[in-house]
Structure formats: C-alpha cells, structure tokens
C-alpha cells in the first residue's frame, strides 16, 4: 500500500502530476485542479485509489467463485429457456452468494480503516476532509501523545468493524444453495 500511495500522490500532484498533465495536454486546462489540496476532491481521490488498489482482489475472488459453478447448470438453464438476465440472477448470483458476502465484509473493513493510503496521500487533510478512523487513532497517539484516548478509539474501531461484519453477514444471510 505504501508504493500505491506514493504513486497516486505523485499522479495527483498539482504541477507535475500525471492527471493534470494529461488534462493540460488535452487542452482541458480549466479542469486541472490541486486534487489533494481541495477539500471537495481529496476524499474522492482517496476513494479512487482504494477502489483501484482493491479491484484485482475482487476480480480473482469472483472469478474463482464463478469457475467453481459446473457448466452443466448453465446448459440446463439454457435448455429451459432462461435468458442471460435470468441466468445471472437465478443461477450465478445464488451460487456465488458466499463470495458476495465475503466481498461486502472486506469492503466494509477497508472503508473503516484505509489508514495507509490516507496517511501517505493526504495525511487526513486538508481540514480533516480525508481523515479516517485509523489515521485519527494514529495522530491521537503519536502526534498528540494521548495514548489512552487512542486506545479507546482502537477498541471502538474494533467493535465497529466487528458489528459491521456481523450485520452484513446477518442481513445478507440466505439458505445455502447446494450443487
């Protein structure tokens, strides 16, 4: 994550960054911005980096889940006259539902933490616009030397993560589909 953070920080740099350089080269000078220095955009820049850095994991997760579905099931659905939409929602989604649950839990955990990317790219700024719980915990402990308060934030973060995971698993629970 450190390398990803450094690369994207350089891409978002106001004067020498790749994004503004491409906008200038395309003649779209009016769209060039100090992406990480503007509170309206800094959070969304972090969200883009997190999305980009994690998409590979989810491609592998869902690819493996879909490859585990026997082709016979798809052939039977085709013979029964099911179209692509019906096959997706009545065959594929129920058979990969366990992977969908895991993906939601991982997404929630990444959204709650995101410490490394936030610290490297924006350090929580400007004006706390891209601050995340993990970064707030770190700054409270090591910048403000309030270790007890930081420990309380850590415990709250643990229970928040545990609660979100439990709620996602409970809400998305379905009967198990056997092959």
Phi and psi in degrees as a GROMACS rama.xvg file:
@    title "Ramachandran Plot"
@    xaxis  label "Phi"
@    yaxis  label "Psi"
@TYPE xy
-63.596  -43.9838  UNK-2
-66.6526  -41.7087  UNK-3
-59.7165  -44.8118  UNK-4
-61.4992  -44.8843  UNK-5
-65.5443  -43.5123  UNK-6
-61.1146  -46.7946  UNK-7
-70.5535  -31.5566  UNK-8
-62.2778  -40.5337  UNK-9
-70.0172  -33.9281  UNK-10
-67.4198  -33.0871  UNK-11
-88.4367  -0.412939  UNK-12
-57.3909  139.644  UNK-13
-66.5928  -39.7546  UNK-14
-101.088  -37.546  UNK-15
-111.63  7.2551  UNK-16
-76.966  152.537  UNK-17
-64.7924  -39.4643  UNK-18
-65.3142  -50.204  UNK-19
-67.4459  -33.1574  UNK-20
-62.2379  -42.3996  UNK-21
-66.4055  -38.7854  UNK-22
-64.5796  -41.4674  UNK-23
-65.0166  -42.0258  UNK-24
-64.8775  -31.5656  UNK-25
-85.1838  -0.584415  UNK-26
80.8709  16.6216  UNK-27
-104.312  53.3018  UNK-28
-59.9762  -29.7072  UNK-29
-67.9044  -20.0858  UNK-30
-89.9253  -12.7846  UNK-31
-67.2925  134.735  UNK-32
-141.678  161.824  UNK-33
-81.6141  81.8281  UNK-34
-52.0242  -45.9019  UNK-35
-85.1072  -12.707  UNK-36
-94.1701  -4.083  UNK-37
-105.955  120.086  UNK-38
-58.6174  -23.6593  UNK-39
-72.0563  -25.9031  UNK-40
-112.699  -19.8688  UNK-41
-61.6877  -42.3164  UNK-42
-62.4468  -42.9263  UNK-43
-69.1256  -31.3535  UNK-44
-64.0564  -42.5227  UNK-45
-62.6936  -41.0669  UNK-46
-62.2451  -39.8283  UNK-47
-64.4069  -42.5973  UNK-48
-63.4206  -44.8117  UNK-49
-63.3202  -41.4833  UNK-50
-61.739  -49.4618  UNK-51
-61.361  -42.2411  UNK-52
-74.4514  -19.1206  UNK-53
-107.513  -7.48306  UNK-54
-63.8016  -33.0445  UNK-55
-61.7144  -40.6285  UNK-56
-60.4818  -43.3721  UNK-57
-72.7241  -30.8023  UNK-58
-63.1723  -45.5852  UNK-59
-65.6536  -43.1043  UNK-60
-59.0497  -50.5311  UNK-61
-75.76  -29.9954  UNK-62
-64.4306  -45.0236  UNK-63
-64.7708  -39.5066  UNK-64
-65.7285  -40.1157  UNK-65
-73.864  -31.1916  UNK-66
-72.1775  -18.8063  UNK-67
-80.297  -8.30379  UNK-68
-82.9634  124.543  UNK-69
-63.8254  142.372  UNK-70
-64.6591  -24.9067  UNK-71
-58.3491  -35.9316  UNK-72
-65.9711  -41.7127  UNK-73
-67.6773  -38.1568  UNK-74
-64.422  -39.7866  UNK-75
-65.5712  -40.4533  UNK-76
-64.7337  -39.3345  UNK-77
-65.0382  -41.7637  UNK-78
-66.0196  -30.7972  UNK-79
-78.5758  -4.12383  UNK-80
91.1735  15.8573  UNK-81
-75.381  135.5  UNK-82
-83.783  -174.937  UNK-83
-63.7743  -42.2029  UNK-84
-64.4594  -45.449  UNK-85
-65.0503  -39.3311  UNK-86
-63.6824  -41.1948  UNK-87
-63.1817  -51.84  UNK-88
-83.0709  -22.202  UNK-89
-106.915  -12.8304  UNK-90
-119.677  -60.1771  UNK-91
-66.3563  -53.4292  UNK-92
-59.6008  -46.6806  UNK-93
-62.2691  -31.7527  UNK-94
-80.5732  -19.6382  UNK-95
-109.73  15.5185  UNK-96
-59.2827  -35.8524  UNK-97
-61.8393  -39.5319  UNK-98
-68.6503  -34.8542  UNK-99
-64.4468  -42.3155  UNK-100
-59.6696  -46.9981  UNK-101
-60.7427  -41.6157  UNK-102
-62.2232  -42.4562  UNK-103
-63.2359  -41.1296  UNK-104
-65.3069  -45.3892  UNK-105
-61.7412  -41.6409  UNK-106
-61.3081  -40.8817  UNK-107
-64.7585  -42.1624  UNK-108
-65.4253  -42.3983  UNK-109
-63.2183  -41.2204  UNK-110
-66.0515  -36.2168  UNK-111
-72.1211  -38.4117  UNK-112
-89.3654  -84.2699  UNK-113
50.1824  28.7082  UNK-114
-62.0425  -52.1138  UNK-115
-61.307  -46.5741  UNK-116
-65.4687  -43.8579  UNK-117
-64.27  -39.6672  UNK-118
-69.4923  -43.5519  UNK-119
-71.8115  -44.0121  UNK-120
-80.0651  -49.2308  UNK-121
-123.526  -15.8808  UNK-122
55.2878  32.0922  UNK-123
89.1342  -9.4623  UNK-124
-98.8356  -176.035  UNK-125
-75.9243  139.928  UNK-126
58.0158  41.1019  UNK-127
64.5648  14.665  UNK-128
-69.8134  -22.3641  UNK-129
-123.106  28.4916  UNK-130
-77.149  140.877  UNK-131
-125.124  166.599  UNK-132
-60.4467  -44.6058  UNK-133
-62.567  -39.1309  UNK-134
-69.438  -37.655  UNK-135
-63.8134  -39.8694  UNK-136
-60.6515  -47.8568  UNK-137
-61.6549  -46.7319  UNK-138
-66.8787  -37.4504  UNK-139
-63.4258  -41.4007  UNK-140
-74.6541  -49.663  UNK-141
-100.666  -23.1299  UNK-142
-92.0293  -39.041  UNK-143
-101.737  -4.87723  UNK-144
53.613  37.1917  UNK-145
-106.383  76.5595  UNK-146
-68.9413  -35.3856  UNK-147
-65.1289  -44.4962  UNK-148
-64.9319  -40.016  UNK-149
-64.4807  -37.3601  UNK-150
-63.6187  -40.0373  UNK-151
-63.7375  -39.6584  UNK-152
-62.5603  -40.983  UNK-153
-63.0738  -42.2731  UNK-154
-65.9287  -42.5334  UNK-155
-63.3528  -39.0746  UNK-156
-65.0033  -39.6969  UNK-157
-60.2485  -49.4913  UNK-158
-69.7997  -32.8779  UNK-159
-63.7345  -45.9737  UNK-160
-63.0055  -44.7494  UNK-161
-62.7032  -42.4414  UNK-162
-65.71  -44.315  UNK-163
-62.4139  -44.0733  UNK-164
-61.9612  -44.0939  UNK-165
-64.7501  -41.3402  UNK-166
-65.1533  -45.4406  UNK-167
-59.8804  -44.397  UNK-168
-66.5318  -35.3076  UNK-169
-71.9981  -44.6841  UNK-170
-68.7129  -37.4319  UNK-171
-93.0599  10.31  UNK-172
-69.2005  134.978  UNK-173
-136.81  167.945  UNK-174
-68.2302  142.742  UNK-175
-72.764  132.374  UNK-176
-94.9542  123.408  UNK-177
-98.2382  145.214  UNK-178
